[in-house]
Structure formats: C-alpha cells, structure tokens
Amino acid sequence: MTDPSSFDESERRQAVRYSMKMPIEFRRGKGITRNISAQGVSFQTDVGLDLGEVLEFSLVFRSNFPRRNDISVRCRGRVVWTRRSEETEAGYEVGAKFTEVLFEAQSLIRQLSQAMTATQV
C-alpha cells in the first residue's frame, strides 16, 4: 500500500477537489466517495485494492427531486494510493485517477461539484 502523504503536493493536488459523499460501485465491491475532482476520486471501501489496479466503476449521483432518476456515470481509473482506514468503519481509503471518463461526465462532475459547494456556503 502507498500512503498519499508520500506524494509531493504537485502530484496529489493538480485539480480542485470537492468534498462529496456518494455511492461508488465497482466489480469487486462498493464504497462511498470522500472527494472528487475532474482528475480523480478518493473513496472509502471494505475492499483492498492494489496500487496500479485498473478499476471500472460507476459514480451514482442521487436525485433529490421527486420522480427524477439517479444518474450513474461510468468511469475507468487507476489506483494511485491506498491505505488502511483508521477513521471509519470502512477498511480502506483509496485514491483513483480517472483514465477514461466521457467528456459529458467530466462536465457533469464539475457542475454538480460547483452546485454542491455553492449550497454549502
């Protein structure tokens, strides 16, 4: 496992991150996101993942409006760090860099992130 603190700041924070808690689902399991940016996502999960492992996953944006469906955004990413979680019941915290996201999904992630940030102020 590689702890994110071993990366220098330029490797870790190349894009603005937004604190967002939403379901993330992948072939071997599921989890909850901690934060997201246009370049990647960090999440908590009970599944141990390997550094460099390629993940195909879905980010599930829950609708807060009646009669509106949730939006599931399909992504592919590579695990860039992982560590045992001591703060939560989830076994691991994971950082994944997006390697493939539809352009529309990147735009959606930015818009939703900005909207959530605006409502938190």
Secondary structure, DSSP 8 states (H G I E B T S, - for coil): ---GGGS-HHHH-SS--EE---EEEETTEEEEEEEE-SSEEEEEESS---TT-EEEEEEEE---STT---EEEEEEEEEEEEEE-SSSSSSEEEEEEEEEE-HHHHHHHHHHHHHHHHHH-
